[in-house]
Amino acid sequence: MTPGGSSVRLSVAGTIYPVRVSTTHDPGHRPGDLLVRVGGVVFAVGAIATIVTFVPMFLGTEPLPSMAYALSMLMGVGFAVAGAGMLRDMAAQRRSHKAAQETGAAAGPGRSSASSA
């Protein structure tokens, strides 16, 4: 067993398979996570503002000030911010995958120093 990993037994249809689970990767801290969370909050504020601006129309009361309608635009802003966070995360994953492939190709079979000597 390697450091940072643990062994788990997986049972599928009565058969037990040993599975190695890595505990070194922390999926909670990716590059775009903060942008996605902030975008979700901004979107929620815009959605609430949109609902609030429709209420006077159904109740037959005086319309709200223009600022309430401006807050409704936060839905689009939040959507764009969350989208930017997802694109940032995808780019980071693509870079790490590409780097892993390049290091794997450099240390591939037939390239060891013992075989070239």
Secondary structure, DSSP 8 states (H G I E B T S, - for coil): --TTEEEEEEEETTEEEEEEEE-S--TT--TTHHHHHHHHHHHHHHHHHHHHHHHHHHHT-----HHHHHHHTHHHHHHHHHHHHHHHHHHHHHHHHHHHHHHHHHT-TT-SHHHH-
